[in-house]
């Protein structure tokens, strides 16, 4: 059994039926530019390479990367680095087309990694990701529900999110303590609404003070006059607003652009 490193959040997917379902959902075709995040022991990699002649893979574990490169010296292009630092836009330019991203994402960095991928929506067609099931619930949540929050709102302008199926702990070695799920994230060619520079700052501030009203939570960012102009109740809680309403408030905010982290 291949040794796992806890600091990388490694849980190797080994269930062949789950692996087959993922590849069937992706349906990779020759000529498409597929990049796998965190190939690990290469179980999913092997199935993907039955459909495409070449695959890029981003793997932070140098020992695993070396083993994978030795196994597929010509078919696999290994990028031995942290996916949080990887430039997916540069890879798309190098490959001459938009990317299809596939990955069993490390659960300990799932939200920062999703925000990092948002930087490259112009270079990505779709993403098929394995995540902790609760994270996928949050990604696809509706306003007014318990799971709705910052992650939901930040992904909403650019992605159409579909939960595909659940995956139990026994599908992994070692098994995690939580259930997982696979989701399809389709990048929209045009965002659902205009995204002002202050969008990330307003969303982050609102949900960091989730129990406060919008008026109190956004006091330093959004002028009182903005609420009436946007048709938003300043006494409402942030989880009741639709993503486009956050964008409307952000368009009138008095803060400089925020960096998504």
Helices and strands as residue ranges (DSSP letters): G 6-8, E 12-13, H 16-26, E 33-37, H 43-48, E 55-58, H 62-71, E 76-79, G 83-85, H 88-95, E 99-104, G 107-109, H 110-118, G 121-123, E 124-132, H 133-139, H 150-156, E 159-167, G 169-171, E 172-173, E 180-187, H 199-208, H 214-217, H 224-230, G 238-240, H 243-251
